[in-house]
């Protein structure tokens, strides 16, 4: 399973929009637009998981740079989450 980062999303985008964008390339196992905790609005990026690695790589190549809702998407393989700095307490 491959996780894909999708940036520069329209603030009107939702999970279903994200899934539909990647569905033509293979089975989407999850699609999540990241929301701001305080406002509940999209933060402009999200993640998609696809069951087939080859389909995911094709989707990355095809969707990266594609314009959706007037915004050019930035799509690449998601990197592992980096530990956040902060208090040790």
N, C-alpha and C positions, 0 to 999 in steps of 0.2 A: 504494500500500500504506500502511495506517495502523497505527501502533503505539499500543497501549492499555496504560495503567498500571492495575493492579488491586491495591488495598491492602486491608489488614485481613483477609487470608486466614487460614484456620485453619492451624495449624502442621502439620496432617496432610495438607494439600493437596499434590497433586503435579501434574506437567505435564499428565497425562491428564485430571485433574479440571478443570483450568483450560480445556483445549481443549473438553471436553464442555459446560462452562457457556456458551461462546460459539458453539458449532457450530450451534445452532438459528437463528442470525441470519445465517449465511453461512460461506464457506470460511475456516477458520482455517489460516494458513500456518505459524505457529509459536506455541507456548505454553510459557513458561518460568517456573517458580517459582524465585525467587532463594534460594539456600542459603547458610547460614553456612559459611565455609571451614573452621573448626575443628571444629564439631559435625556438619556435614552436614544439620542441620535447616533447615526453611523459616525464612526471615526474616520471613514474613508478608506478602510482596508478590511480584508477578510481572508479566510483560509478555505480551501477546498481539498477534500481527500478523494482520491480516485483509487479503485481497486486494482487496476492494471497499470503497472509502471510505464509500459510503452505508450499506452493511451494518454497517460498524464504528461509524458514528455512531448507528445504530439500537441496536446492541448496547450501546453506552455508556449510552444513555438507559434501556434496559430493565434492564440488570444493575446499574447504580449504585443502591445502597440495598437490593438484594436480599439476603435472608438465606440464607447457605449455611453449613452446619455450625455454626449458632448465632452466626454473625458477619455483621454487615451490611457488605457490600462497598462500597469506595470506588473508583469507576471513572471514569477520565477519559482524555483524549488525553495520551499520553506527551509530556513535554517533552524537548528535547535534553539530553544529559548535561552537567552543568556541570563545568568543569575543577576538579579537586581542588586544594586548597591543599597545601602541604607543602614539603619541601626542594627547593632549586634544584640541588642537587648531584646 
